[in-house]
């Protein structure tokens, strides 16, 4: 009997050990040995999986009995048994048959087209040699003779990430309703943003045309400055009577300064809008666009796609704009390889694309990242104060560290963005929670921007939170951002 019990317990222990998960890693490359970013690494028979980072690296928790499936559009799917291995690296072969016709529907998950507001696209090539010289099966393959090693590394095809937008300024009643939930209350208590009582200021010239870059300041009845901002291309700016604190004022003063013109109007708390007429004209047709990107390890599931989308976006900046300048800021956290890596505004789009290609995701560790430092460096750049549009797209999946010092720093950076007329447009990626969503919505509202978030509809990356809003439209991310740039630059069509 003892022998039977002993055998039984040994059997149970062996089953338990066999079922325990452990971390393994590896590198996925192509046939020439170049790393492949964005490869799906799935546990066979489950929905559990990860994607390789910029260097082709992956890490995943598995059991000895699992089988890993490596798949990438345009390459032959490969399976590997885990068994006792602690590292599994593979080299994927190009699937020659796939060069004839590929339908791009996103990696790992094919979704019903009725759930999207866009249609999938089809790629056709005439031959293998022609396909390999251009864009094939979701990859961009470039000539190494004319590009750097970074540029020649395969990157996903643009136009795959999906996103939605919440413009709280345009859906004000929905925003007030959303403020009743728990998460915005936490943000108000922790960060001191309120944004429940706004006034819209319109500045026109004598011909009735909107004037942008006009400085507008809101004072309370003690002559204390509450907020200063600039009108945009629509001649409008939204100021908040309760920007950083609740108030009990009956009267306010709105002051407009444009050159030698100084006008002021006294309003009551009941006023929701006020108009000014100034004898002036708009002169600039330039725009500045900044991309500030979280480059910590938690962004590795989507950063290569985001890089492809950004490259596509900056190449589509409208020809109707006189001077188009783009800047880049990448940030991680304290103790990482770098805290902030930045590239000032540049009219040379190819140079910007080159700098973008060299970036990868790594570091981090805890949930919070150095968002406040990224804002500080980004806003210190040489922004064109006369540009008709100044936009900062903040791509992230985690909040700043919540400390009293950072609360003060964040508020100062928001104030600087307001005074410079810079609209902050967050783009929230997978892994973000509701606190991130609402803090970013406070950022966008404070600077008269809008809130953008990635969705699960592409099937790319880890799960994305559902936003707090009655409804939203799903778009391709690159199309959405181009639409916003045109909108805030006054470009029709």
ZALOSE-696617 format. One line per field, with one value per residue (C-alpha): x, y, z; residue in one letter; residue number from 1; chain. Coordinates in nm, 3 decimals, padded with zeros to 5 digits. Example, Ala and Ser with C-alpha at 12.3 -4.5 7.8 and 13.67 -1.06 7.14 Angstrom:
2
px: 01.230_01.367
py: -00.450_-00.106
pz: 00.780_00.714
resn: a_s
resi: 1_2
chain: A_A
//
This chain:
493
px: 00.000_00.286_00.444_00.116_00.075_00.435_00.392_00.067_00.228_00.527_00.277_00.092_00.417_00.533_00.202_00.229_00.586_00.488_00.196_00.397_00.470_00.817_00.964_01.146_01.283_01.435_01.504_01.311_01.502_01.456_01.663_01.943_01.968_01.799_01.564_01.191_00.983_00.609_00.615_00.327_00.445_00.139_00.086_-00.082_-00.449_-00.483_-00.521_-00.213_00.074_00.324_00.498_00.868_01.016_01.229_01.526_01.322_01.323_01.031_00.959_00.662_00.551_00.494_00.468_00.690_00.397_00.323_00.393_00.490_00.359_00.562_00.364_00.425_00.246_00.452_00.652_00.599_00.441_00.675_00.598_00.841_00.788_00.887_00.986_01.287_01.418_01.491_01.552_01.385_01.508_01.380_01.453_01.140_01.140_00.959_00.643_00.682_00.314_00.213_00.385_00.104_-00.171_-00.197_-00.500_-00.393_-00.633_-00.393_-00.189_-00.325_-00.693_-00.923_-01.225_-01.561_-01.548_-01.886_-01.731_-01.493_-01.544_-01.274_-01.213_-00.911_-00.665_-00.516_-00.158_-00.061_00.283_00.391_00.698_00.915_01.197_00.963_00.793_01.119_01.217_00.912_00.632_00.544_00.309_00.298_00.671_00.879_01.203_01.450_01.775_02.059_02.291_02.091_01.974_02.135_02.122_01.837_01.634_01.682_01.528_01.181_00.894_00.521_00.310_00.139_-00.239_-00.297_-00.349_-00.706_-00.811_-01.096_-01.131_-01.316_-01.336_-01.467_-01.495_-01.736_-01.922_-01.940_-02.251_-02.093_-01.781_-01.983_-02.159_-01.825_-01.696_-01.946_-01.750_-01.482_-01.167_-01.193_-01.257_-00.924_-00.751_-00.911_-00.803_-00.450_-00.358_-00.586_-00.757_-01.132_-01.248_-01.624_-01.698_-01.575_-01.612_-01.563_-01.390_-01.410_-01.182_-01.263_-01.129_-01.342_-01.426_-01.563_-01.269_-01.128_-00.793_-00.551_-00.255_-00.439_-00.348_-00.652_-00.640_-00.909_-00.901_-01.121_-01.288_-00.976_-00.775_-00.592_-00.493_-00.667_-00.556_-00.386_-00.408_-00.415_-00.688_-00.654_-00.728_-01.101_-01.045_-01.158_-01.009_-01.177_-01.083_-01.172_-01.289_-01.207_-00.883_-00.687_-00.931_-01.298_-01.414_-01.688_-01.651_-01.949_-01.754_-01.462_-01.263_-01.161_-00.868_-00.749_-00.404_-00.301_-00.006_-00.101_-00.465_-00.580_-00.948_-01.130_-01.482_-01.633_-01.861_-02.071_-02.046_-02.346_-02.165_-02.071_-01.916_-01.783_-01.681_-01.413_-01.349_-00.991_-00.850_-00.586_-00.501_-00.349_-00.004_00.145_00.070_00.322_00.267_00.474_00.406_00.575_00.556_00.639_00.663_00.687_00.973_00.969_00.937_00.561_00.524_00.712_00.391_00.294_00.589_00.703_00.352_00.338_00.669_00.530_00.215_00.414_00.634_00.323_00.163_00.458_00.494_00.130_00.150_-00.050_00.125_-00.102_00.109_00.408_00.653_00.607_00.833_00.836_01.009_01.055_01.089_01.132_01.129_01.168_01.219_01.484_01.752_01.697_01.945_01.815_01.549_01.466_01.604_01.496_01.525_01.433_01.204_01.321_01.182_01.374_01.112_01.360_01.588_01.294_01.205_01.567_01.577_01.247_01.376_01.658_01.428_01.315_01.124_01.308_01.345_01.074_00.979_00.721_00.394_00.461_00.706_00.881_00.592_00.659_01.020_00.908_00.659_00.924_01.177_00.912_00.777_01.125_01.187_01.199_00.826_00.728_00.525_00.378_00.273_-00.098_-00.098_00.119_00.034_00.194_00.091_00.170_00.188_00.189_00.040_00.128_00.094_00.366_00.482_00.238_00.449_00.390_00.688_00.549_00.202_00.356_00.577_00.287_00.072_00.355_00.399_00.026_00.034_00.328_00.145_-00.160_00.042_00.226_-00.097_00.016_-00.262_-00.173_-00.332_-00.270_-00.271_-00.322_-00.193_-00.261_-00.198_-00.335_-00.596_-00.884_-00.666_-00.442_-00.745_-00.887_-00.553_-00.490_-00.840_-00.764_-00.439_-00.622_-00.909_-00.672_-00.492_-00.797_-00.686_-00.862_-00.818_-00.716_-00.696_-00.597_-00.863_-00.869_-01.020_-00.681_-00.597_-00.253_-00.096_-00.228_-00.588_-00.698_-00.940_-01.285_-01.319_-01.580_-01.802_-02.146_-02.008_-01.707_-01.600_-01.319_-01.068_-00.722_-00.482_-00.279_-00.592_-00.727_-00.407_-00.383_-00.747_-00.669_-00.365_-00.576_-00.857_-00.634_-00.446_-00.763_-00.721_-01.048_-01.073
py: 00.000_00.238_00.170_00.252_00.580_00.676_00.614_00.812_01.117_01.107_01.103_01.408_01.601_01.526_01.652_01.970_02.037_01.967_02.213_02.497_02.793_02.939_03.224_03.150_03.388_03.393_03.587_03.567_03.653_03.629_03.406_03.663_03.689_04.029_04.052_04.053_04.291_04.233_03.852_03.677_03.418_03.222_02.923_02.672_02.610_02.925_03.300_03.363_03.529_03.811_03.992_04.038_04.379_04.599_04.363_04.049_03.953_03.794_03.662_03.447_03.228_02.868_02.508_02.222_02.067_02.381_02.434_02.782_02.904_03.175_03.357_03.666_03.777_03.679_03.410_03.038_02.968_02.767_02.556_02.465_02.235_02.395_02.078_02.164_02.453_02.787_02.963_02.909_03.116_03.067_03.185_03.234_03.158_03.378_03.212_03.246_03.179_03.472_03.714_03.677_03.835_03.933_04.076_04.278_04.230_04.279_04.018_03.724_03.815_03.846_04.058_04.103_04.398_04.523_04.624_04.869_05.198_05.117_04.846_04.617_04.671_04.423_04.407_04.249_04.198_04.075_03.883_03.785_04.021_04.318_04.240_04.223_04.573_04.738_04.670_04.305_04.119_04.386_04.458_04.740_04.610_04.877_04.890_04.860_05.053_05.371_05.325_05.268_04.936_05.070_05.171_04.831_04.640_04.526_04.724_04.656_04.811_05.133_05.158_04.861_05.014_05.116_05.401_05.614_05.977_06.150_06.527_06.629_06.994_06.899_06.643_06.854_06.697_06.352_06.482_06.620_06.285_06.097_06.314_06.146_05.820_05.731_05.763_06.136_06.210_06.042_06.259_06.574_06.487_06.375_06.614_06.913_06.935_07.015_07.148_07.155_07.520_07.660_07.976_07.989_08.298_08.389_08.648_08.778_09.057_09.336_09.122_08.845_08.610_08.411_08.521_08.268_08.312_08.581_08.580_08.550_08.563_08.490_08.672_08.624_08.913_08.953_09.024_08.691_08.519_08.184_08.084_08.222_08.056_08.136_08.114_07.845_07.860_07.879_08.197_08.012_07.929_07.758_07.880_07.712_07.904_07.602_07.493_07.401_07.465_07.506_07.865_08.089_08.394_08.588_08.789_08.731_08.942_08.816_09.006_08.984_09.103_09.114_09.342_09.685_09.588_09.522_09.459_09.338_09.235_09.173_08.871_08.690_08.324_08.260_08.364_08.066_08.254_08.599_08.755_09.010_09.206_09.314_09.500_09.244_08.966_08.618_08.596_08.248_07.927_07.708_07.416_07.242_06.878_06.702_06.327_06.247_05.869_05.635_05.399_05.171_04.794_04.793_04.962_04.686_04.517_04.824_05.061_04.926_04.968_05.319_05.405_05.291_05.497_05.808_05.773_05.747_06.048_06.283_06.189_06.293_06.645_06.859_07.051_07.348_07.415_07.646_07.518_07.178_07.099_06.775_06.699_06.377_06.308_05.959_05.889_05.604_05.625_05.683_05.414_05.322_05.364_05.718_05.935_06.150_06.131_06.424_06.562_06.927_07.052_06.970_07.048_06.751_06.477_06.207_06.302_06.271_05.929_05.818_05.926_05.751_05.423_05.402_05.395_05.086_05.002_04.887_04.957_05.066_04.810_04.975_05.102_05.477_05.643_05.982_06.155_06.483_06.496_06.420_06.708_06.942_06.864_06.865_07.205_07.355_07.296_07.581_07.594_07.844_08.102_08.232_07.891_07.864_07.520_07.364_07.003_06.759_06.394_06.215_05.835_05.640_05.358_05.463_05.773_05.985_05.902_06.057_06.281_06.634_06.750_06.590_06.734_07.081_07.002_06.864_07.169_07.401_07.215_07.228_07.601_07.642_07.450_07.671_07.992_07.871_07.761_07.397_07.141_06.817_06.516_06.196_05.860_05.590_05.240_04.895_04.839_05.176_05.187_05.427_05.665_05.705_05.765_06.041_06.208_06.227_06.361_06.635_06.705_06.736_06.944_07.183_07.259_07.256_06.927_06.595_06.241_05.944_05.579_05.256_04.985_04.604_04.611_04.569_04.255_04.404_04.433_04.356_04.437_04.801_04.948_05.053_05.431_05.598_05.743_05.661_05.601_05.646_05.574_05.330_05.461_05.370_05.552_05.713_05.845_05.977_06.168_06.314_06.421_06.597_06.774_06.901_07.003_07.202_07.353_07.474_07.251_07.155_06.825
pz: 00.000_00.084_-00.254_-00.428_-00.234_-00.301_-00.672_-00.670_-00.499_-00.735_-01.023_-00.882_-00.827_-01.181_-01.319_-01.111_-01.226_-01.585_-01.563_-01.408_-01.631_-01.677_-01.880_-02.202_-02.464_-02.809_-03.127_-03.454_-03.771_-04.145_-04.372_-04.390_-04.012_-03.973_-03.674_-03.748_-03.530_-03.492_-03.531_-03.351_-03.099_-02.984_-02.757_-02.987_-02.916_-02.702_-02.751_-02.538_-02.720_-02.758_-03.042_-03.107_-03.035_-03.262_-03.218_-03.290_-02.921_-02.738_-02.390_-02.291_-02.001_-02.113_-01.990_-02.103_-02.288_-02.491_-02.860_-02.984_-03.318_-03.495_-03.765_-03.974_-04.288_-04.592_-04.407_-04.350_-04.010_-03.787_-03.479_-03.200_-02.900_-02.570_-02.379_-02.159_-02.368_-02.198_-02.530_-02.867_-03.161_-03.513_-03.865_-04.077_-04.447_-04.700_-04.828_-05.204_-05.274_-05.054_-05.291_-05.544_-05.340_-04.975_-04.795_-04.494_-04.204_-03.913_-03.732_-03.532_-03.548_-03.846_-03.757_-03.919_-04.158_-04.040_-03.707_-03.875_-04.053_-04.307_-04.562_-04.575_-04.856_-05.101_-05.224_-05.556_-05.700_-06.040_-05.938_-05.646_-05.746_-05.783_-05.452_-05.263_-05.377_-05.230_-04.983_-04.948_-04.719_-04.454_-04.466_-04.610_-04.762_-04.865_-05.060_-04.808_-05.041_-04.998_-04.641_-04.303_-04.122_-03.912_-04.216_-04.380_-04.091_-04.192_-04.046_-04.062_-04.335_-04.230_-04.217_-03.985_-03.640_-03.560_-03.334_-03.213_-03.106_-02.824_-02.865_-02.523_-02.625_-02.901_-02.686_-02.374_-02.223_-02.256_-02.080_-01.789_-01.763_-01.770_-01.484_-01.253_-01.263_-01.009_-01.222_-01.310_-00.943_-00.864_-01.126_-00.988_-00.635_-00.730_-01.011_-00.953_-01.293_-01.285_-01.624_-01.572_-01.642_-01.972_-02.174_-02.552_-02.689_-03.059_-03.218_-03.569_-03.787_-03.929_-04.233_-04.010_-04.072_-03.778_-03.634_-03.494_-03.257_-03.063_-02.693_-02.464_-02.083_-01.824_-01.487_-01.181_-00.999_-00.779_-01.096_-01.057_-01.381_-01.427_-01.775_-02.086_-02.428_-02.800_-03.060_-03.328_-03.702_-03.628_-03.426_-03.115_-02.778_-02.482_-02.135_-01.808_-01.506_-01.289_-01.456_-01.141_-00.861_-00.783_-00.769_-00.628_-00.850_-00.980_-01.236_-01.471_-01.717_-02.060_-02.210_-02.571_-02.683_-03.048_-03.126_-02.997_-02.962_-02.604_-02.541_-02.233_-02.141_-01.800_-01.790_-01.532_-01.442_-01.665_-01.983_-02.200_-02.492_-02.581_-02.916_-03.008_-03.329_-03.409_-03.707_-03.805_-04.053_-04.038_-04.198_-04.137_-04.323_-04.135_-03.898_-03.630_-03.540_-03.247_-03.178_-02.814_-02.770_-02.472_-02.568_-02.262_-02.285_-02.232_-02.571_-02.755_-02.877_-03.082_-03.121_-03.460_-03.597_-03.450_-03.618_-03.953_-03.899_-03.802_-04.112_-04.325_-04.154_-04.194_-04.561_-04.615_-04.469_-04.706_-04.985_-04.914_-04.604_-04.664_-04.405_-04.241_-03.946_-03.747_-03.416_-03.221_-02.848_-02.701_-02.330_-02.085_-01.709_-01.442_-01.448_-01.813_-02.099_-02.138_-01.981_-02.285_-02.640_-02.857_-03.209_-03.267_-03.544_-03.894_-04.240_-04.384_-04.362_-04.469_-04.181_-03.943_-04.084_-04.043_-03.677_-03.619_-03.767_-03.514_-03.208_-03.017_-02.699_-02.388_-02.018_-01.780_-01.520_-01.297_-01.441_-01.433_-01.672_-01.709_-01.886_-01.706_-01.831_-02.186_-02.172_-02.034_-02.309_-02.583_-02.485_-02.459_-02.830_-03.083_-03.155_-03.425_-03.234_-03.560_-03.697_-03.758_-03.598_-03.324_-03.241_-02.998_-03.033_-02.706_-02.759_-02.434_-02.229_-01.873_-01.650_-01.490_-01.137_-00.890_-00.664_-00.542_-00.748_-01.063_-01.004_-01.000_-01.300_-01.506_-01.430_-01.533_-01.862_-01.935_-01.862_-02.101_-02.375_-02.328_-02.348_-02.660_-02.825_-02.846_-02.863_-02.681_-02.850_-02.653_-02.835_-02.573_-02.651_-02.502_-02.132_-02.021_-01.746_-01.680_-01.480_-01.786_-02.007_-01.792_-01.715_-02.089_-02.151_-01.897_-02.088_-02.420_-02.282_-02.103_-02.429_-02.660_-02.816_-02.855_-02.719_-02.938_-02.837_-03.010_-03.038_-03.058_-03.408_-03.577_-03.381_-03.310_-02.967_-02.622_-02.517_-02.520_-02.268_-02.382_-02.348_-02.134_-02.407_-02.552_-02.901_-03.124_-03.480_-03.557_-03.811_-03.932_-03.700_-03.978_-04.151_-03.820_-03.740_-04.091_-04.057_-03.727_-03.871_-04.159_-03.925_-03.690_-03.984_-04.154_-04.461_-04.628_-04.812
resn: x_x_x_x_x_x_x_x_x_x_x_x_x_x_x_x_x_x_x_x_x_x_x_x_x_x_x_x_x_x_x_x_x_x_x_x_x_x_x_x_x_x_x_x_x_x_x_x_x_x_x_x_x_x_x_x_x_x_x_x_x_x_x_x_x_x_x_x_x_x_x_x_x_x_x_x_x_x_x_x_x_x_x_x_x_x_x_x_x_x_x_x_x_x_x_x_x_x_x_x_x_x_x_x_x_x_x_x_x_x_x_x_x_x_x_x_x_x_x_x_x_x_x_x_x_x_x_x_x_x_x_x_x_x_x_x_x_x_x_x_x_x_x_x_x_x_x_x_x_x_x_x_x_x_x_x_x_x_x_x_x_x_x_x_x_x_x_x_x_x_x_x_x_x_x_x_x_x_x_x_x_x_x_x_x_x_x_x_x_x_x_x_x_x_x_x_x_x_x_x_x_x_x_x_x_x_x_x_x_x_x_x_x_x_x_x_x_x_x_x_x_x_x_x_x_x_x_x_x_x_x_x_x_x_x_x_x_x_x_x_x_x_x_x_x_x_x_x_x_x_x_x_x_x_x_x_x_x_x_x_x_x_x_x_x_x_x_x_x_x_x_x_x_x_x_x_x_x_x_x_x_x_x_x_x_x_x_x_x_x_x_x_x_x_x_x_x_x_x_x_x_x_x_x_x_x_x_x_x_x_x_x_x_x_x_x_x_x_x_x_x_x_x_x_x_x_x_x_x_x_x_x_x_x_x_x_x_x_x_x_x_x_x_x_x_x_x_x_x_x_x_x_x_x_x_x_x_x_x_x_x_x_x_x_x_x_x_x_x_x_x_x_x_x_x_x_x_x_x_x_x_x_x_x_x_x_x_x_x_x_x_x_x_x_x_x_x_x_x_x_x_x_x_x_x_x_x_x_x_x_x_x_x_x_x_x_x_x_x_x_x_x_x_x_x_x_x_x_x_x_x_x_x_x_x_x_x_x_x_x_x_x_x_x_x_x_x_x_x_x_x_x_x_x_x_x_x_x_x_x_x_x_x_x_x_x_x_x_x_x_x_x_x_x_x_x_x_x_x_x_x_x_x_x_x_x_x_x_x_x_x_x_x
resi: 1_2_3_4_5_6_7_8_9_10_11_12_13_14_15_16_17_18_19_20_21_22_23_24_25_26_27_28_29_30_31_32_33_34_35_36_37_38_39_40_41_42_43_44_45_46_47_48_49_50_51_52_53_54_55_56_57_58_59_60_61_62_63_64_65_66_67_68_69_70_71_72_73_74_75_76_77_78_79_80_81_82_83_84_85_86_87_88_89_90_91_92_93_94_95_96_97_98_99_100_101_102_103_104_105_106_107_108_109_110_111_112_113_114_115_116_117_118_119_120_121_122_123_124_125_126_127_128_129_130_131_132_133_134_135_136_137_138_139_140_141_142_143_144_145_146_147_148_149_150_151_152_153_154_155_156_157_158_159_160_161_162_163_164_165_166_167_168_169_170_171_172_173_174_175_176_177_178_179_180_181_182_183_184_185_186_187_188_189_190_191_192_193_194_195_196_197_198_199_200_201_202_203_204_205_206_207_208_209_210_211_212_213_214_215_216_217_218_219_220_221_222_223_224_225_226_227_228_229_230_231_232_233_234_235_236_237_238_239_240_241_242_243_244_245_246_247_248_249_250_251_252_253_254_255_256_257_258_259_260_261_262_263_264_265_266_267_268_269_270_271_272_273_274_275_276_277_278_279_280_281_282_283_284_285_286_287_288_289_290_291_292_293_294_295_296_297_298_299_300_301_302_303_304_305_306_307_308_309_310_311_312_313_314_315_316_317_318_319_320_321_322_323_324_325_326_327_328_329_330_331_332_333_334_335_336_337_338_339_340_341_342_343_344_345_346_347_348_349_350_351_352_353_354_355_356_357_358_359_360_361_362_363_364_365_366_367_368_369_370_371_372_373_374_375_376_377_378_379_380_381_382_383_384_385_386_387_388_389_390_391_392_393_394_395_396_397_398_399_400_401_402_403_404_405_406_407_408_409_410_411_412_413_414_415_416_417_418_419_420_421_422_423_424_425_426_427_428_429_430_431_432_433_434_435_436_437_438_439_440_441_442_443_444_445_446_447_448_449_450_451_452_453_454_455_456_457_458_459_460_461_462_463_464_465_466_467_468_469_470_471_472_473_474_475_476_477_478_479_480_481_482_483_484_485_486_487_488_489_490_491_492_493
chain: A_A_A_A_A_A_A_A_A_A_A_A_A_A_A_A_A_A_A_A_A_A_A_A_A_A_A_A_A_A_A_A_A_A_A_A_A_A_A_A_A_A_A_A_A_A_A_A_A_A_A_A_A_A_A_A_A_A_A_A_A_A_A_A_A_A_A_A_A_A_A_A_A_A_A_A_A_A_A_A_A_A_A_A_A_A_A_A_A_A_A_A_A_A_A_A_A_A_A_A_A_A_A_A_A_A_A_A_A_A_A_A_A_A_A_A_A_A_A_A_A_A_A_A_A_A_A_A_A_A_A_A_A_A_A_A_A_A_A_A_A_A_A_A_A_A_A_A_A_A_A_A_A_A_A_A_A_A_A_A_A_A_A_A_A_A_A_A_A_A_A_A_A_A_A_A_A_A_A_A_A_A_A_A_A_A_A_A_A_A_A_A_A_A_A_A_A_A_A_A_A_A_A_A_A_A_A_A_A_A_A_A_A_A_A_A_A_A_A_A_A_A_A_A_A_A_A_A_A_A_A_A_A_A_A_A_A_A_A_A_A_A_A_A_A_A_A_A_A_A_A_A_A_A_A_A_A_A_A_A_A_A_A_A_A_A_A_A_A_A_A_A_A_A_A_A_A_A_A_A_A_A_A_A_A_A_A_A_A_A_A_A_A_A_A_A_A_A_A_A_A_A_A_A_A_A_A_A_A_A_A_A_A_A_A_A_A_A_A_A_A_A_A_A_A_A_A_A_A_A_A_A_A_A_A_A_A_A_A_A_A_A_A_A_A_A_A_A_A_A_A_A_A_A_A_A_A_A_A_A_A_A_A_A_A_A_A_A_A_A_A_A_A_A_A_A_A_A_A_A_A_A_A_A_A_A_A_A_A_A_A_A_A_A_A_A_A_A_A_A_A_A_A_A_A_A_A_A_A_A_A_A_A_A_A_A_A_A_A_A_A_A_A_A_A_A_A_A_A_A_A_A_A_A_A_A_A_A_A_A_A_A_A_A_A_A_A_A_A_A_A_A_A_A_A_A_A_A_A_A_A_A_A_A_A_A_A_A_A_A_A_A_A_A_A_A_A_A_A_A_A_A_A_A_A_A_A_A_A_A_A_A_A
//
